[in-house]
Amino acid sequence: MILRRSVILALGSMPLLTRGVFSQTAVRARRVGLLSAAAPFTDTSEVVVGLTAGFSKRGYVVGSSLLFERRAAEAHPDRLPRLVDDLKSQTDIMITNAYAAARVIKDRSNVPVVAITGADPVATGLIDSLARPGGKITGIGEVAAELSAKRLEVLKDTFPGLRKIAMLWNANDLGMTWRYKNAEAAARTLGFEIQPLGVREPEDFAAAFAAMVRDRPDAILMVTDALTGLNRKRVFEFAAEHKLPAIYEYDFLVRDGGLMSYGPDMGEVYDRAADLADRILRGASPADLPFEQPTRFRLVINKKTLETLGLTIPAAMLMRADEVVD
């Protein structure tokens, strides 16, 4: 009798055990490749923090039900193909915040991609159209022509006497060159003289700085990518030494020491990128998900840098700023 009761109890527990085993093995952690063309993404990187918040809002537990695989080219574009090949065998989807990286992914991988980029994705051939990207890439990106004009208008409103603008960009990057051309067209419309300073490697910054010493501009606009971003401190130091106002595209550069920026609210951008990735992980095709554009933009001014430069600006501009960094 005791033996029979034990067998019955054991048999009765089997469905429960089976369900428990099934529930543990059926839910596979989704792997998201994060590819940086610049510095490695750390846990405190704006990209990782923003995406983590976005995925968490949609029910994922980062580190458990969703895992990040991070790779970085550290401003060496020749490393991107190897990094993409590494990630494509390990991930369900890739997210990158660099046009150059998105381009390599498109050419070398069938893994779906969410691209966060300031480059015009249609003009540069990354996608077919904003409404129907086609292929395996969708994402979120700014309207370069409109934003370039707006940045220059902000610069002009802040320093009304400006005439010549030096523009610093990575001439090796098609996406950044396209953004420079948009900025150049906007500047000419606003009546500015343009000083084009394309760089291709870190050694070129010295030549760009020397050109500005020989032919002094009234201000600087820096187009941000892996190369210029990793050399940003050199640009900050040059601007400070020569008392030149400079406007940047993203607010993290202002918190790092740059004077001012006007650009997308990156919190919104990362949240919407996480939403696109979630929809793809649930079965949507990136070819059918419209390439989105930011809807919120922020003006950020670094008050300490302003004082270091010995510049004054209209009080209305400080009041207009969404954030003033002390």
C-alpha positions as CSV (number, residue, x, y, z in Angstrom):
1,M,0.0,0.0,0.0
2,I,2.8,2.4,0.9
3,L,4.5,1.5,-2.4
4,R,1.3,2.1,-4.4
5,R,0.7,5.5,-2.8
6,S,4.3,6.6,-3.5
7,V,3.9,5.6,-7.2
8,I,0.6,7.6,-7.4
9,L,2.1,10.6,-5.8
10,A,5.1,10.5,-8.2
11,L,2.9,10.1,-11.2
12,G,0.7,12.9,-10.0
13,S,3.6,15.3,-9.7
14,M,4.9,14.7,-13.2
15,P,2.7,17.2,-15.1
16,L,3.7,19.9,-12.6
17,L,7.4,19.1,-13.0
18,T,7.0,18.9,-16.8
19,R,5.3,22.3,-16.8
20,G,8.1,23.7,-14.7
21,V,10.8,22.4,-16.9
22,F,9.0,23.6,-20.0
23,S,8.5,27.1,-18.6
24,Q,12.2,27.4,-17.9
25,T,13.4,26.2,-21.3
26,A,10.7,27.6,-23.7
27,V,11.5,31.3,-22.9
28,R,14.8,32.0,-24.6
29,A,16.6,35.2,-23.8
30,R,16.7,37.5,-26.8
31,R,20.2,38.8,-27.8
32,V,20.6,42.3,-29.0
33,G,23.8,43.4,-30.6
34,L,24.9,46.9,-29.9
35,L,27.5,48.1,-32.4
36,S,29.4,51.3,-31.8
37,A,31.7,52.8,-34.4
38,A,33.3,54.9,-31.7
39,A,34.0,54.1,-28.0
40,P,32.7,50.9,-26.3
41,F,29.2,51.1,-24.8
42,T,29.5,50.8,-21.0
43,D,26.6,50.3,-18.5
44,T,26.5,54.1,-18.0
45,S,26.6,55.0,-21.7
46,E,23.7,57.1,-22.7
47,V,22.8,54.6,-25.4
48,V,22.8,51.6,-23.0
49,V,20.9,53.5,-20.3
50,G,18.3,54.8,-22.8
51,L,17.8,51.4,-24.5
52,T,17.6,49.6,-21.1
53,A,14.8,51.9,-20.0
54,G,13.0,51.5,-23.3
55,F,13.2,47.7,-23.2
56,S,12.2,47.6,-19.5
57,K,9.1,49.6,-20.3
58,R,8.1,46.9,-22.8
59,G,8.5,44.0,-20.3
60,Y,12.0,42.8,-20.9
61,V,14.5,42.3,-18.0
62,V,17.9,43.4,-19.4
63,G,20.5,40.8,-18.2
64,S,17.8,38.1,-18.0
65,S,15.2,37.9,-20.7
66,L,17.2,40.3,-22.9
67,L,21.0,40.3,-23.3
68,F,23.2,42.9,-24.9
69,E,26.2,41.9,-26.9
70,R,28.4,45.0,-27.3
71,R,31.1,45.6,-29.8
72,A,33.0,48.8,-30.7
73,A,35.2,49.8,-33.6
74,E,36.8,52.7,-31.7
75,A,36.9,55.0,-34.8
76,H,38.6,52.3,-36.9
77,P,36.0,51.7,-39.7
78,D,38.1,48.8,-41.0
79,R,37.2,46.8,-37.9
80,L,33.5,47.0,-38.6
81,P,33.2,44.0,-41.0
82,R,34.8,41.7,-38.4
83,L,32.6,43.0,-35.6
84,V,29.5,42.6,-37.7
85,D,30.4,39.0,-38.7
86,D,30.9,38.3,-35.0
87,L,27.6,39.7,-33.9
88,K,25.4,38.3,-36.7
89,S,26.1,34.7,-35.5
90,Q,25.1,35.6,-31.9
91,T,22.2,38.0,-32.0
92,D,18.5,38.2,-32.9
93,I,18.7,41.9,-33.9
94,M,21.3,44.6,-34.0
95,I,21.1,48.3,-33.0
96,T,23.7,50.8,-34.0
97,N,24.0,54.6,-33.5
98,A,26.4,55.1,-36.5
99,Y,25.6,55.4,-40.2
100,A,29.0,53.7,-41.1
101,A,28.1,50.7,-38.9
102,A,24.6,50.4,-40.3
103,R,26.0,50.4,-43.8
104,V,28.4,47.5,-43.1
105,I,25.6,45.6,-41.4
106,K,23.4,46.0,-44.5
107,D,26.1,44.7,-46.7
108,R,27.2,41.7,-44.6
109,S,24.3,40.4,-42.5
110,N,20.7,39.2,-42.7
111,V,20.0,40.1,-39.1
112,P,17.4,42.8,-38.7
113,V,18.8,46.2,-37.8
114,V,17.5,49.3,-35.9
115,A,19.7,52.2,-37.0
116,I,19.9,55.4,-35.0
117,T,21.5,57.9,-37.4
118,G,21.7,61.6,-38.2
119,A,22.5,60.7,-41.9
120,D,19.8,60.9,-44.4
121,P,18.9,57.2,-44.8
122,V,17.3,57.5,-48.2
123,A,19.8,59.9,-49.8
124,T,22.7,57.7,-48.7
125,G,21.0,54.5,-50.0
126,L,20.6,52.9,-46.6
127,I,16.8,52.3,-47.2
128,D,14.3,52.6,-50.0
129,S,12.0,55.1,-48.4
130,L,11.0,56.4,-45.0
131,A,7.5,54.9,-45.2
132,R,8.7,51.5,-46.4
133,P,12.4,51.0,-45.8
134,G,12.5,47.6,-47.6
135,G,15.2,45.1,-46.7
136,K,16.2,44.5,-43.1
137,I,16.8,48.0,-41.8
138,T,14.6,50.5,-40.1
139,G,15.3,53.0,-37.3
140,I,15.0,56.6,-36.3
141,G,16.9,59.5,-37.6
142,E,16.9,63.3,-37.7
143,V,15.9,65.5,-40.6
144,A,19.4,66.7,-41.4
145,A,18.5,69.7,-43.7
146,E,16.0,71.2,-41.3
147,L,18.1,70.6,-38.2
148,S,21.2,72.1,-39.8
149,A,19.3,75.3,-40.5
150,K,17.9,75.4,-37.0
151,R,21.4,74.9,-35.4
152,L,22.8,77.8,-37.4
153,E,19.8,80.0,-36.6
154,V,20.4,79.3,-32.9
155,L,24.0,80.2,-33.3
156,K,23.1,83.4,-35.1
157,D,20.5,84.4,-32.5
158,T,23.1,83.8,-29.8
159,F,25.9,85.6,-31.5
160,P,24.4,88.1,-34.0
161,G,27.7,89.3,-35.3
162,L,28.8,86.0,-36.9
163,R,29.8,86.0,-40.5
164,K,32.1,83.0,-41.1
165,I,31.4,79.4,-39.9
166,A,34.0,76.7,-39.8
167,M,32.5,73.3,-40.4
168,L,34.3,70.2,-39.1
169,W,33.2,66.8,-40.3
170,N,34.5,63.3,-41.2
171,A,35.0,63.5,-45.0
172,N,35.5,59.7,-45.2
173,D,31.9,59.1,-44.0
174,L,29.2,59.4,-46.7
175,G,26.5,60.0,-44.1
176,M,28.5,62.8,-42.4
177,T,29.5,64.3,-45.7
178,W,25.8,64.5,-46.6
179,R,25.1,66.2,-43.3
180,Y,27.9,68.7,-43.9
181,K,26.4,69.5,-47.3
182,N,23.0,70.1,-45.7
183,A,24.6,72.4,-43.1
184,E,26.6,74.2,-45.8
185,A,23.4,74.8,-47.9
186,A,21.6,76.1,-44.8
187,A,24.5,78.4,-43.9
188,R,24.7,79.9,-47.3
189,T,20.9,80.6,-47.2
190,L,21.4,82.4,-43.9
191,G,24.2,84.5,-45.4
192,F,27.2,82.8,-43.7
193,E,30.6,82.3,-45.3
194,I,31.7,78.7,-45.0
195,Q,35.1,77.4,-44.1
196,P,35.0,73.6,-44.9
197,L,37.3,71.5,-42.8
198,G,37.0,67.8,-43.6
199,V,39.0,65.4,-41.6
200,R,39.7,61.7,-42.3
201,E,41.9,60.6,-39.4
202,P,43.0,61.9,-36.0
203,E,46.2,63.5,-37.5
204,D,44.0,65.8,-39.7
205,F,42.7,67.7,-36.7
206,A,46.0,69.6,-36.3
207,A,45.8,70.8,-39.9
208,A,42.2,71.8,-39.4
209,F,43.1,73.8,-36.3
210,A,46.0,75.4,-38.2
211,A,43.7,76.5,-41.0
212,M,41.5,78.2,-38.4
213,V,44.5,80.0,-37.0
214,R,45.5,81.3,-40.4
215,D,42.0,82.2,-41.4
216,R,40.0,82.8,-38.3
217,P,36.3,81.9,-38.4
218,D,33.7,83.5,-36.1
219,A,32.3,80.1,-34.9
220,I,32.5,76.4,-35.4
221,L,29.9,73.8,-36.2
222,M,31.0,70.2,-35.6
223,V,29.3,67.3,-37.3
224,T,29.4,64.3,-34.9
225,D,30.5,60.8,-35.8
226,A,33.0,58.3,-34.4
227,L,36.0,60.3,-35.5
228,T,35.0,63.8,-34.4
229,G,33.3,62.4,-31.3
230,L,36.5,60.6,-30.1
231,N,38.5,63.8,-30.8
232,R,35.9,66.2,-29.2
233,K,38.2,67.2,-26.3
234,R,40.7,68.6,-28.8
235,V,38.0,70.7,-30.5
236,F,36.8,72.0,-27.0
237,E,40.4,72.9,-26.1
238,F,41.0,74.7,-29.4
239,A,37.7,76.6,-29.2
240,A,38.6,77.6,-25.6
241,E,42.1,78.7,-26.4
242,H,40.9,80.9,-29.3
243,K,37.7,82.1,-27.7
244,L,35.6,80.7,-30.5
245,P,31.9,79.8,-29.9
246,A,30.9,76.4,-31.2
247,I,27.7,74.6,-31.6
248,Y,27.4,70.8,-31.5
249,E,24.6,68.4,-32.6
250,Y,24.1,66.4,-29.3
251,D,23.7,67.4,-25.7
252,F,26.2,64.9,-24.3
253,L,29.0,67.0,-26.0
254,V,27.9,70.0,-24.0
255,R,27.9,68.1,-20.7
256,D,31.4,67.1,-21.7
257,G,32.6,70.7,-22.1
258,G,31.2,72.0,-25.4
259,L,29.5,75.3,-25.5
260,M,26.0,74.6,-26.9
261,S,24.0,72.0,-28.8
262,Y,20.7,71.8,-30.6
263,G,19.4,68.3,-31.4
264,P,17.0,65.5,-30.8
265,D,15.9,64.5,-27.3
266,M,17.9,61.3,-27.1
267,G,15.7,59.9,-24.4
268,E,12.9,59.9,-26.9
269,V,15.1,58.5,-29.6
270,Y,16.3,55.5,-27.6
271,D,12.8,54.8,-26.3
272,R,11.5,54.6,-29.9
273,A,14.4,52.5,-31.0
274,A,13.6,50.0,-28.3
275,D,10.0,50.0,-29.5
276,L,11.0,49.2,-33.0
277,A,13.3,46.5,-31.8
278,D,10.6,45.0,-29.7
279,R,8.2,44.9,-32.6
280,I,10.8,43.1,-34.7
281,L,11.5,40.6,-32.0
282,R,7.7,39.9,-31.9
283,G,7.6,39.1,-35.6
284,A,7.3,42.4,-37.5
285,S,9.4,42.9,-40.6
286,P,11.8,45.9,-40.6
287,A,11.0,46.4,-44.3
288,D,7.4,47.4,-43.3
289,L,8.2,49.5,-40.2
290,P,8.5,53.2,-41.2
291,F,11.9,54.8,-40.5
292,E,10.9,57.3,-37.8
293,Q,12.0,60.8,-37.0
294,P,12.4,62.6,-33.6
295,T,9.6,64.8,-32.5
296,R,11.3,66.5,-29.5
297,F,14.4,68.7,-29.7
298,R,16.5,70.3,-27.0
299,L,18.8,73.4,-26.7
300,V,21.5,72.9,-24.2
301,I,24.1,75.5,-23.1
302,N,27.2,75.1,-20.9
303,K,27.3,78.2,-18.7
304,K,30.8,77.4,-17.4
305,T,32.2,77.0,-20.9
306,L,30.5,80.3,-21.8
307,E,32.4,82.0,-18.9
308,T,35.7,80.3,-19.9
309,L,35.3,81.7,-23.4
310,G,34.7,85.2,-22.0
311,L,31.5,85.4,-24.0
312,T,28.1,86.9,-23.2
313,I,24.8,85.9,-24.7
314,P,21.3,87.4,-24.6
315,A,19.5,86.5,-21.4
316,A,16.6,85.3,-23.6
317,M,18.8,82.5,-25.0
318,L,19.6,81.2,-21.5
319,M,15.9,81.3,-20.7
320,R,15.1,79.5,-24.0
321,A,17.5,76.7,-23.2
322,D,16.0,73.4,-22.2
323,E,19.1,72.7,-20.0
324,V,21.8,74.9,-18.7
325,V,24.9,73.0,-17.6
326,D,26.7,74.8,-14.7
